[in-house]
Amino acid sequence: MPRLYLRSRTSETSRLVPLRFETGERNDMSQRDAIFPADRHALYDLHRYSAAIRSGDLLFVSGQVGSREDGTPEPMFEDQVRRAFANLRAVLAAAGCSFDDVIDVTSFHTDPQAQFDTVLAVREQEIGEPPYPAWTAIGVTWLAGFDFELKVIARIPTSA
C-alpha cells in the first residue's frame, strides 16, 4: 500500500508528514442524519427531501429558496433573497451552525445580470466578516417558480 503524506507548512519550514489510518476505525461519514428547522416549510414534505443531511462533521444543506411556510414564493425578488437567507439560517441553526461555519455556497439565479446587485446587497448584510466562504453563482432557466436559491456545505462545530 502506498504511503500518503500531507505537506505541513509553518512560516519558516515546509515538511512532509505521513498520514496514518487506523485499521478497524469507522469513519462516521457513512452515517446520514436528516436535519430540519423547527418551523419547516411545506416544500420538504411536498417534494420529499431533507432540509440538510449531517454526515460526519459536515452539513450538506439543500437548496434554500425564498418560500413562505406554505411553500409559496415571496412575490418581490429582494424579499425572496432575504427569505432564502432566513430559511438557510434556520436550517444551519437546527444543526448547531451559523453562517460562520459555511465553507461553500452555490447560488442559483434565473436572471443573474438583473438580479446580481440585489443579491450582493443582501449578501453583504448576511454573511459576516472574512474569511468568506467559497461561492459559485450559476444562472439557470427554472427554479420551480422561484428566482433565487442557496445551497451550502458547512462544517459542524465540535460543540454542536
Backbone as CSV, one residue per row, in Angstrom:
resi,resn,N_x,N_y,N_z,CA_x,CA_y,CA_z,C_x,C_y,C_z
1,MET,0.848,-1.171,0.000,0.000,0.000,0.000,0.898,1.241,0.000
2,PRO,0.638,2.205,-0.897,1.482,3.395,-0.924,1.278,4.243,0.328
3,ARG,2.322,4.921,0.719,2.238,5.809,1.877,1.724,7.161,1.406
4,LEU,0.860,7.775,2.190,0.321,9.088,1.873,0.930,10.114,2.811
5,TYR,1.194,11.286,2.265,1.811,12.354,3.045,1.004,13.633,2.916
6,LEU,1.060,14.423,3.939,0.432,15.736,3.982,1.556,16.754,4.117
7,ARG,1.522,17.808,3.283,2.534,18.854,3.400,2.136,19.782,4.537
8,SER,2.995,19.887,5.525,2.776,20.745,6.681,3.626,21.987,6.504
9,ARG,3.015,23.153,6.668,3.755,24.396,6.489,3.658,25.258,7.725
10,THR,4.776,25.789,8.104,4.817,26.845,9.105,5.443,28.043,8.413
11,SER,5.562,29.136,9.110,6.125,30.329,8.482,7.594,30.131,8.075
12,GLU,8.308,29.217,8.735,9.730,29.031,8.430,10.019,27.789,7.591
13,THR,9.208,26.747,7.726,9.567,25.478,7.092,8.383,24.863,6.354
14,SER,8.720,23.900,5.522,7.717,23.092,4.852,8.226,21.658,4.909
15,ARG,7.396,20.736,5.399,7.842,19.349,5.506,6.690,18.407,5.213
16,LEU,7.014,17.174,4.861,6.007,16.148,4.619,5.779,15.358,5.894
17,VAL,4.525,15.157,6.221,4.150,14.419,7.417,3.343,13.200,6.968
18,PRO,3.738,11.986,7.372,2.976,10.812,6.952,1.572,10.813,7.568
19,LEU,0.593,10.439,6.772,-0.778,10.291,7.268,-0.940,8.884,7.804
20,ARG,-1.659,8.744,8.904,-1.891,7.425,9.496,-3.368,7.100,9.438
21,PHE,-3.647,5.882,9.102,-5.019,5.395,9.087,-5.072,4.173,9.987
22,GLU,-5.890,4.240,11.001,-6.026,3.123,11.919,-6.977,2.104,11.307
23,THR,-6.584,0.858,11.290,-7.472,-0.171,10.788,-8.567,-0.425,11.807
24,GLY,-9.728,-0.729,11.322,-10.847,-1.001,12.194,-11.614,0.245,12.606
25,GLU,-11.061,1.435,12.352,-11.776,2.661,12.664,-12.867,2.887,11.649
26,ARG,-14.023,3.263,12.107,-15.123,3.546,11.188,-15.279,5.049,11.058
27,ASN,-15.266,5.511,9.847,-15.466,6.932,9.589,-16.957,7.214,9.663
28,ASP,-17.384,8.173,10.506,-18.810,8.419,10.662,-19.407,9.179,9.478
29,MET,-18.634,9.359,8.386,-19.182,9.951,7.162,-20.228,9.020,6.540
30,SER,-20.216,7.729,6.924,-21.196,6.803,6.369,-22.564,6.977,7.027
31,GLN,-22.605,7.651,8.164,-23.860,7.916,8.862,-24.521,9.154,8.268
32,ARG,-25.830,9.093,7.995,-26.559,10.254,7.471,-27.711,10.567,8.402
33,ASP,-27.757,11.810,8.868,-28.832,12.253,9.743,-29.539,13.429,9.087
34,ALA,-30.862,13.327,8.962,-31.648,14.418,8.385,-31.815,15.527,9.423
35,ILE,-31.704,16.761,8.959,-31.854,17.949,9.803,-32.990,18.792,9.230
36,PHE,-33.893,19.218,10.098,-34.983,20.110,9.704,-35.077,21.252,10.708
37,PRO,-35.403,22.465,10.231,-35.624,23.564,11.177,-36.932,23.352,11.927
38,ALA,-37.089,24.044,13.049,-38.306,23.900,13.861,-39.557,24.258,13.066
39,ASP,-39.502,25.324,12.304,-40.658,25.755,11.503,-40.452,25.372,10.050
40,ARG,-40.412,24.079,9.785,-40.137,23.630,8.423,-41.274,24.013,7.487
41,HIS,-40.902,24.401,6.271,-41.929,24.804,5.328,-42.436,23.609,4.525
42,ALA,-43.528,23.799,3.835,-44.260,22.722,3.164,-43.479,22.048,2.039
43,LEU,-42.489,22.726,1.463,-41.775,22.144,0.320,-41.050,20.856,0.668
44,TYR,-40.551,20.712,1.895,-39.829,19.493,2.271,-40.718,18.264,2.131
45,ASP,-41.940,18.353,2.636,-42.857,17.219,2.555,-43.424,17.052,1.148
46,LEU,-43.748,18.167,0.506,-44.322,18.122,-0.835,-43.387,17.454,-1.833
47,HIS,-42.098,17.797,-1.766,-41.127,17.267,-2.726,-40.234,16.161,-2.152
48,ARG,-40.485,15.771,-0.906,-39.824,14.632,-0.279,-38.300,14.748,-0.260
49,TYR,-37.809,15.792,0.420,-36.369,15.932,0.598,-36.082,16.498,1.986
50,SER,-34.851,16.331,2.419,-34.428,16.840,3.723,-33.885,18.245,3.573
51,ALA,-34.072,19.059,4.592,-33.511,20.407,4.579,-31.989,20.328,4.553
52,ALA,-31.443,19.363,5.277,-29.997,19.158,5.300,-29.697,17.733,5.737
53,ILE,-28.510,17.301,5.401,-28.007,15.999,5.844,-26.687,16.225,6.567
54,ARG,-26.629,15.706,7.794,-25.383,15.740,8.557,-24.667,14.427,8.295
55,SER,-23.402,14.533,7.881,-22.569,13.363,7.647,-21.195,13.668,8.221
56,GLY,-20.858,12.987,9.304,-19.614,13.309,9.997,-19.701,14.720,10.545
57,ASP,-18.673,15.517,10.294,-18.691,16.894,10.775,-19.099,17.881,9.680
58,LEU,-19.715,17.361,8.613,-20.174,18.221,7.523,-21.689,18.259,7.464
59,LEU,-22.207,19.407,7.061,-23.636,19.599,6.876,-23.864,19.988,5.424
60,PHE,-24.659,19.203,4.719,-24.992,19.445,3.315,-26.418,19.974,3.276
61,VAL,-26.551,21.282,3.014,-27.861,21.931,3.059,-28.474,21.955,1.668
62,SER,-29.707,21.455,1.566,-30.439,21.501,0.299,-30.668,22.949,-0.098
63,GLY,-30.945,23.155,-1.375,-31.201,24.497,-1.872,-32.321,25.182,-1.100
64,GLN,-32.014,26.340,-0.555,-32.996,27.118,0.202,-33.498,28.248,-0.682
65,VAL,-34.792,28.322,-0.830,-35.424,29.340,-1.664,-36.205,30.301,-0.782
66,GLY,-36.714,31.344,-1.383,-37.487,32.340,-0.650,-38.926,31.939,-0.487
67,SER,-39.145,30.800,0.144,-40.504,30.283,0.308,-41.070,30.628,1.668
68,ARG,-42.343,30.911,1.655,-43.080,31.099,2.905,-43.360,29.729,3.500
69,GLU,-43.970,29.722,4.690,-44.253,28.452,5.370,-45.122,27.524,4.528
70,ASP,-46.041,28.102,3.717,-46.916,27.252,2.899,-46.261,26.793,1.597
71,GLY,-45.001,27.178,1.373,-44.261,26.745,0.190,-44.350,27.699,-0.988
72,THR,-45.118,28.766,-0.875,-45.233,29.715,-1.985,-44.087,30.716,-1.940
73,PRO,-43.694,31.227,-3.113,-42.586,32.178,-3.146,-42.991,33.572,-2.695
74,GLU,-42.039,34.283,-2.107,-42.220,35.711,-1.863,-42.358,36.375,-3.235
75,PRO,-43.324,37.285,-3.420,-43.528,37.862,-4.748,-42.427,38.823,-5.209
76,MET,-41.805,39.575,-4.302,-40.758,40.529,-4.674,-39.396,39.841,-4.607
77,PHE,-38.541,40.091,-5.614,-37.254,39.403,-5.679,-36.409,39.619,-4.425
78,GLU,-36.254,40.864,-3.967,-35.436,41.115,-2.778,-35.972,40.357,-1.569
79,ASP,-37.296,40.273,-1.444,-37.890,39.509,-0.339,-37.594,38.016,-0.474
80,GLN,-37.550,37.512,-1.717,-37.182,36.102,-1.932,-35.755,35.847,-1.455
81,VAL,-34.853,36.764,-1.785,-33.452,36.593,-1.385,-33.338,36.635,0.137
82,ARG,-33.989,37.609,0.753,-33.939,37.711,2.226,-34.539,36.466,2.878
83,ARG,-35.654,35.980,2.337,-36.299,34.785,2.898,-35.425,33.554,2.686
84,ALA,-34.745,33.451,1.551,-33.841,32.320,1.316,-32.728,32.311,2.361
85,PHE,-32.152,33.480,2.659,-31.129,33.555,3.703,-31.724,33.224,5.072
86,ALA,-32.927,33.693,5.353,-33.580,33.380,6.637,-33.830,31.877,6.758
87,ASN,-34.305,31.259,5.683,-34.528,29.806,5.691,-33.211,29.063,5.889
88,LEU,-32.158,29.559,5.238,-30.836,28.956,5.414,-30.370,29.084,6.857
89,ARG,-30.513,30.255,7.451,-30.124,30.436,8.859,-30.853,29.457,9.771
90,ALA,-32.147,29.232,9.501,-32.937,28.310,10.333,-32.415,26.883,10.222
91,VAL,-32.054,26.455,9.016,-31.518,25.098,8.832,-30.154,24.985,9.505
92,LEU,-29.302,25.981,9.306,-27.985,25.958,9.960,-28.134,25.893,11.475
93,ALA,-29.030,26.705,12.031,-29.246,26.726,13.483,-29.739,25.375,13.992
94,ALA,-30.576,24.701,13.223,-31.086,23.385,13.634,-29.959,22.363,13.779
95,ALA,-28.848,22.605,13.086,-27.691,21.711,13.180,-26.612,22.258,14.105
96,GLY,-26.896,23.373,14.785,-25.919,23.965,15.683,-24.867,24.801,14.968
97,CYS,-25.196,25.274,13.776,-24.253,26.048,12.958,-24.737,27.477,12.780
98,SER,-23.863,28.291,12.230,-24.217,29.639,11.788,-23.545,29.851,10.433
99,PHE,-23.741,31.027,9.865,-23.114,31.289,8.576,-21.593,31.283,8.685
100,ASP,-21.050,31.520,9.870,-19.601,31.461,10.073,-19.043,30.063,9.815
101,ASP,-19.887,29.036,9.875,-19.456,27.659,9.662,-19.559,27.225,8.212
102,VAL,-20.142,28.063,7.358,-20.332,27.724,5.946,-18.990,27.811,5.222
103,ILE,-18.656,26.755,4.471,-17.393,26.734,3.739,-17.587,26.832,2.228
104,ASP,-18.791,26.510,1.747,-19.037,26.558,0.308,-20.490,26.938,0.049
105,VAL,-20.701,27.872,-0.882,-22.042,28.317,-1.263,-22.182,28.186,-2.769
106,THR,-23.324,27.677,-3.199,-23.704,27.730,-4.604,-25.038,28.452,-4.658
107,SER,-25.092,29.527,-5.448,-26.356,30.246,-5.606,-26.823,30.099,-7.041
108,PHE,-28.136,30.007,-7.188,-28.764,29.829,-8.491,-29.651,31.046,-8.752
109,HIS,-29.562,31.605,-9.962,-30.240,32.845,-10.326,-30.937,32.675,-11.673
110,THR,-32.207,33.097,-11.756,-32.924,32.989,-13.033,-32.587,34.122,-13.992
111,ASP,-32.082,35.238,-13.487,-31.675,36.367,-14.328,-30.498,37.062,-13.647
112,PRO,-29.322,36.432,-13.697,-28.185,36.926,-12.918,-27.851,38.400,-13.172
113,GLN,-27.863,38.814,-14.392,-27.473,40.187,-14.695,-28.405,41.197,-14.024
114,ALA,-29.695,40.962,-14.079,-30.660,41.883,-13.478,-30.714,41.741,-11.953
115,GLN,-30.375,40.573,-11.428,-30.547,40.289,-10.002,-29.298,40.493,-9.158
116,PHE,-28.141,40.543,-9.776,-26.892,40.458,-9.030,-26.708,41.591,-8.018
117,ASP,-27.038,42.823,-8.360,-26.871,43.924,-7.411,-27.706,43.711,-6.157
118,THR,-28.936,43.243,-6.331,-29.804,42.975,-5.178,-29.227,41.851,-4.322
119,VAL,-28.775,40.792,-4.962,-28.199,39.665,-4.229,-26.965,40.113,-3.448
120,LEU,-26.094,40.881,-4.084,-24.886,41.346,-3.401,-25.213,42.236,-2.206
121,ALA,-26.220,43.089,-2.339,-26.609,43.970,-1.230,-27.118,43.163,-0.036
122,VAL,-27.955,42.158,-0.290,-28.465,41.312,0.797,-27.344,40.456,1.357
123,ARG,-26.538,39.900,0.478,-25.418,39.053,0.897,-24.494,39.815,1.847
124,GLU,-24.222,41.072,1.543,-23.355,41.903,2.375,-23.856,41.959,3.817
125,GLN,-25.164,41.990,3.998,-25.758,42.051,5.337,-25.779,40.687,6.024
126,GLU,-25.711,39.631,5.266,-25.937,38.286,5.797,-24.685,37.491,6.149
127,ILE,-23.605,37.663,5.406,-22.531,36.675,5.531,-21.465,36.977,6.563
128,GLY,-21.437,38.173,7.119,-20.478,38.434,8.186,-19.104,38.819,7.686
129,GLU,-18.129,38.599,8.554,-16.751,39.042,8.328,-15.931,37.966,7.621
130,PRO,-14.785,38.375,7.022,-13.870,37.399,6.418,-13.348,36.445,7.487
131,PRO,-12.920,35.273,7.130,-12.820,34.790,5.755,-14.191,34.373,5.216
132,TYR,-14.455,34.736,3.984,-15.726,34.414,3.352,-15.696,32.984,2.818
133,PRO,-16.870,32.359,2.687,-16.896,31.010,2.107,-16.616,31.064,0.604
134,ALA,-16.241,29.943,0.041,-16.156,29.828,-1.414,-17.580,30.020,-1.950
135,TRP,-17.721,30.668,-3.091,-19.064,30.971,-3.600,-19.075,30.827,-5.118
136,THR,-20.033,30.064,-5.629,-20.244,29.921,-7.069,-21.660,30.335,-7.382
137,ALA,-21.816,31.264,-8.338,-23.141,31.725,-8.771,-23.419,31.139,-10.151
138,ILE,-24.611,30.556,-10.304,-24.972,29.877,-11.542,-26.286,30.433,-12.067
139,GLY,-26.310,30.801,-13.337,-27.541,31.223,-13.983,-28.320,30.003,-14.452
140,VAL,-29.612,29.974,-14.169,-30.472,28.850,-14.547,-31.740,29.389,-15.208
141,THR,-32.463,28.514,-15.861,-33.702,28.951,-16.516,-34.948,28.627,-15.711
142,TRP,-34.823,27.778,-14.685,-36.020,27.364,-13.948,-35.663,26.990,-12.523
143,LEU,-36.442,27.497,-11.574,-36.286,27.142,-10.156,-37.657,26.887,-9.530
144,ALA,-38.518,26.190,-10.237,-39.840,25.784,-9.723,-40.653,26.953,-9.182
145,GLY,-40.658,28.070,-9.910,-41.440,29.227,-9.506,-40.682,30.239,-8.670
146,PHE,-39.448,29.933,-8.321,-38.605,30.838,-7.552,-37.569,31.461,-8.480
147,ASP,-36.901,32.507,-7.996,-35.895,33.195,-8.799,-34.495,33.145,-8.194
148,PHE,-34.370,32.568,-7.004,-33.086,32.544,-6.307,-33.059,31.340,-5.379
149,GLU,-31.891,30.708,-5.278,-31.728,29.545,-4.407,-30.301,29.512,-3.877
150,LEU,-30.150,29.088,-2.626,-28.845,28.936,-1.978,-28.658,27.492,-1.528
151,LYS,-27.527,26.908,-1.883,-27.163,25.560,-1.441,-25.797,25.680,-0.792
152,VAL,-25.627,25.127,0.419,-24.346,25.296,1.109,-23.838,23.992,1.713
153,ILE,-22.546,24.013,1.980,-21.890,22.978,2.779,-21.265,23.707,3.963
154,ALA,-21.496,23.195,5.158,-20.943,23.802,6.373,-20.207,22.746,7.180
155,ARG,-19.244,23.202,7.951,-18.572,22.325,8.902,-19.246,22.520,10.246
156,ILE,-19.694,21.430,10.852,-20.419,21.496,12.111,-19.415,21.686,13.250
157,PRO,-19.619,22.701,14.080,-18.698,22.918,15.207,-18.669,21.704,16.131
158,THR,-17.546,21.471,16.771,-17.421,20.312,17.656,-18.371,20.390,18.837
159,SER,-18.824,21.577,19.194,-19.740,21.713,20.322,-21.190,21.414,19.937
160,ALA,-21.487,21.274,18.644,-22.877,21.037,18.196,-23.289,19.603,18.354
